[in-house]
Amino acid sequence: MDLTFFEFLLLSFASFRLTRLIVYDQITEFIRRPFMLEVDEEDEHGKIETYIIPKNKGIAGFFGKLLSCYWCTGIWSAMIIYLMYAFFPTIGVLLVVILSISALAAIIEGIIQKMIIQ
């Protein structure tokens, strides 16, 4: 399948957004929860900090590592986005456009936040 530069750009934005959605966003925490552990550690000032780490063993450990790795999840996100776009164009185009708009909005918001803070 030949992609135009614009299609490639949209697919890239969509993959970026889907990856961040899965790895970082609070609304998808329920997907990560079965594969992660919460570990509390006390810092040098006596403050308790909670870390979320992948489970150690088995299939839960495998998926925990996958879901905590932006690069790993990014590969799968890109593959899912592209296959949906190529083989199920009605749903794929809708998904790509929505995720791409969301990605660009997130990038713009990040830039604006940096400008405000500086």
NULO-452741 format. One line per 3 residues: number of its first residue (from 1); their letters; for each residue x, z, y of N, C-alpha, C. Coordinates in pm, whole numbers, plus 50000, padded with zeros to 5 digits. Example, Ala and Ser with C-alpha at 12.3 -4.5 7.8 and 13.67 -1.06 7.14 Angstrom:
2
1 = as = 51319:50780:49431:51230:50780:49550:51320:50780:49670 ~ 51285:50708:49775:51367:50714:49894:51290:50787:50003
This chain:
118
1 = mdl = 50085:50000:49883:50000:50000:50000:50089:50000:50124 ~ 50068:49905:50211:50142:49899:50337:50073:49988:50440 ~ 50155:50070:50504:50102:50157:50609:50154:50111:50743
4 = tff = 50067:50113:50841:50113:50089:50977:50183:50217:51025 ~ 50257:50206:51134:50322:50324:51190:50218:50428:51230 ~ 50107:50383:51285:50001:50475:51327:49942:50549:51207
7 = efl = 49917:50479:51096:49866:50544:50975:49966:50646:50922 ~ 50094:50607:50922:50199:50698:50877:50201:50824:50964 ~ 50187:50806:51094:50186:50918:51187:50065:51009:51161
10 = lls = 49948:50951:51143:49829:51030:51112:49845:51106:50981 ~ 49895:51040:50878:49917:51105:50749:50018:51219:50763 ~ 50120:51199:50844:50221:51303:50865:50162:51424:50934
13 = fas = 50084:51401:51039:50017:51511:51108:49923:51585:51012 ~ 49848:51510:50933:49754:51570:50839:49827:51655:50735 ~ 49937:51603:50684:50016:51678:50586:50074:51805:50647
16 = frl = 50124:51795:50769:50176:51910:50842:50069:52018:50855 ~ 49949:51977:50895:49842:52075:50918:49793:52138:50789 ~ 49777:52056:50683:49733:52109:50555:49836:52208:50500
19 = trl = 49963:52176:50515:50069:52265:50468:50064:52399:50542 ~ 50053:52395:50673:50045:52521:50750:49919:52599:50715 ~ 49810:52527:50694:49684:52591:50656:49701:52670:50526
22 = ivy = 49764:52610:50428:49782:52674:50298:49885:52787:50303 ~ 49997:52766:50369:50107:52862:50365:50090:52978:50462 ~ 50037:52954:50581:50039:53055:50686:49904:53106:50735
25 = dqi = 49803:53024:50738:49680:53060:50808:49602:53170:50736 ~ 49541:53256:50816:49467:53370:50765:49344:53327:50685 ~ 49282:53217:50722:49158:53176:50653:49184:53131:50509
28 = tef = 49309:53103:50473:49340:53066:50335:49416:53177:50261 ~ 49415:53296:50318:49482:53410:50254:49424:53438:50116 ~ 49294:53414:50099:49230:53438:49970:49289:53348:49860
31 = irr = 49342:53232:49897:49406:53143:49799:49541:53202:49756 ~ 49615:53258:49851:49748:53313:49823:49744:53450:49755 ~ 49641:53529:49785:49634:53670:49741:49661:53690:49591
34 = pfm = 49603:53613:49500:49626:53640:49357:49772:53619:49313 ~ 49850:53552:49396:49986:53517:49359:50093:53595:49436 ~ 50048:53689:49520:50140:53762:49607:50129:53913:49586
37 = lev = 50235:53983:49624:50238:54129:49624:50264:54177:49766 ~ 50204:54290:49802:50235:54354:49929:50334:54466:49900 ~ 50446:54464:49972:50550:54564:49953:50570:54635:50086
40 = dee = 50558:54769:50084:50581:54848:50204:50725:54899:50203 ~ 50791:54885:50318:50928:54935:50334:50936:55011:50465 ~ 51012:55119:50462:51032:55199:50582:51160:55151:50651
43 = deh = 51150:55122:50781:51269:55079:50854:51350:55200:50901 ~ 51459:55176:50969:51548:55284:51012:51484:55381:51112 ~ 51373:55342:51173:51302:55426:51268:51183:55498:51204
46 = gki = 51167:55484:51073:51058:55551:51003:50926:55476:51005 ~ 50927:55358:51063:50805:55277:51070:50788:55199:50939 ~ 50667:55199:50887:50637:55126:50764:50606:54981:50798
49 = ety = 50677:54890:50733:50651:54747:50748:50605:54692:50614 ~ 50505:54607:50619:50452:54547:50497:50499:54403:50486 ~ 50554:54369:50370:50599:54233:50343:50515:54176:50231
52 = iip = 50489:54050:50241:50415:53981:50135:50514:53891:50064 ~ 50530:53916:49934:50627:53839:49855:50558:53783:49731 ~ 50612:53674:49676:50553:53618:49554:50566:53713:49436
55 = knk = 50469:53712:49348:50480:53789:49224:50600:53737:49147 ~ 50652:53820:49057:50778:53788:48991:50767:53700:48868 ~ 50661:53711:48791:50661:53650:48659:50541:53557:48636
58 = gia = 50559:53471:48536:50451:53389:48486:50399:53286:48585 ~ 50279:53242:48555:50216:53139:48636:50187:53191:48777 ~ 50153:53321:48789:50128:53379:48922:50256:53376:49005
61 = gff = 50369:53402:48941:50498:53397:49011:50532:53255:49056 ~ 50505:53159:48967:50531:53019:49001:50450:52977:49123 ~ 50319:53004:49118:50234:52965:49231:50263:53047:49356
64 = gkl = 50301:53172:49338:50339:53254:49452:50459:53197:49524 ~ 50559:53154:49447:50676:53092:49508:50640:52960:49575 ~ 50556:52883:49510:50512:52756:49568:50437:52778:49699
67 = lsc = 50344:52873:49700:50261:52896:49818:50334:52966:49931 ~ 50449:53025:49902:50525:53090:50008:50635:52998:50062 ~ 50652:52885:50003:50756:52789:50044:50692:52673:50120
70 = ywc = 50721:52668:50250:50664:52562:50333:50705:52424:50282 ~ 50829:52409:50243:50881:52278:50198:50816:52237:50067 ~ 50801:52332:49975:50740:52301:49844:50593:52261:49860
73 = tgi = 50521:52342:49935:50380:52313:49958:50364:52182:50035 ~ 50459:52154:50124:50455:52030:50202:50458:51905:50115 ~ 50538:51909:50010:50544:51794:49917:50408:51771:49854
76 = wsa = 50347:51880:49803:50217:51867:49738:50108:51828:49838 ~ 50116:51882:49958:50018:51847:50061:50027:51698:50095 ~ 50149:51650:50113:50168:51508:50146:50113:51420:50034
79 = mii = 50139:51460:49909:50091:51381:49796:49938:51380:49791 ~ 49877:51495:49809:49731:51505:49806:49670:51422:49919 ~ 49724:51436:50039:49673:51362:50155:49684:51211:50130
82 = ylm = 49799:51167:50086:49820:51023:50066:49728:50969:49955 ~ 49720:51040:49843:49636:50993:49733:49488:50988:49772 ~ 49444:51089:49848:49305:51086:49897:49284:50965:49989
85 = yaf = 49379:50942:50077:49371:50831:50171:49370:50696:50099 ~ 49454:50684:49996:49470:50556:49926:49358:50528:49826 ~ 49314:50631:49751:49221:50607:49642:49077:50648:49669
88 = fpt = 49057:50733:49768:48923:50775:49806:48911:50763:49958 ~ 48914:50639:50010:48926:50619:50154:48815:50682:50238 ~ 48694:50688:50188:48586:50745:50269:48615:50892:50300
91 = igv = 48647:50968:50199:48679:51110:50217:48820:51124:50277 ~ 48913:51043:50230:49052:51052:50274:49069:51029:50423 ~ 49005:50927:50476:49017:50898:50619:48957:51013:50701
94 = llv = 48843:51064:50660:48781:51177:50728:48875:51298:50728 ~ 48931:51330:50612:49024:51441:50599:49148:51422:50686 ~ 49204:51302:50682:49325:51273:50759:49298:51285:50909
97 = vil = 49188:51231:50955:49158:51237:51099:49134:51381:51144 ~ 49057:51456:51069:49030:51595:51107:49158:51677:51109 ~ 49238:51667:51004:49362:51744:50998:49462:51698:51103
100 = sis = 49467:51568:51132:49559:51516:51234:49521:51565:51373 ~ 49392:51564:51405:49347:51615:51534:49383:51764:51545 ~ 49359:51837:51439:49391:51980:51438:49541:52003:51453
103 = ala = 49622:51921:51387:49767:51934:51397:49815:51909:51539 ~ 49766:51803:51600:49807:51772:51736:49762:51881:51833 ~ 49643:51934:51812:49595:52044:51896:49684:52167:51880
106 = aii = 49726:52196:51758:49816:52311:51733:49952:52290:51799 ~ 50002:52169:51793:50131:52139:51856:50121:52154:52008 ~ 50015:52100:52065:49994:52112:52210:49981:52259:52250
109 = egi = 49905:52336:52173:49889:52479:52202:50024:52551:52195 ~ 50105:52518:52095:50237:52579:52084:50325:52549:52205 ~ 50320:52426:52252:50397:52386:52370:50348:52461:52494
112 = iqk = 50218:52469:52511:50160:52538:52626:50197:52686:52623 ~ 50188:52749:52504:50224:52890:52492:50370:52914:52530 ~ 50459:52824:52490:50600:52837:52526:50619:52822:52676
115 = mii = 50544:52733:52738:50555:52712:52884:50503:52835:52958 ~ 50397:52897:52909:50340:53015:52974:50434:53134:52963 ~ 50493:53151:52846:50581:53266:52822:50710:53254:52904
118 = q = 50759:53135:52924:50886:53118:52997:50867:53135:53140
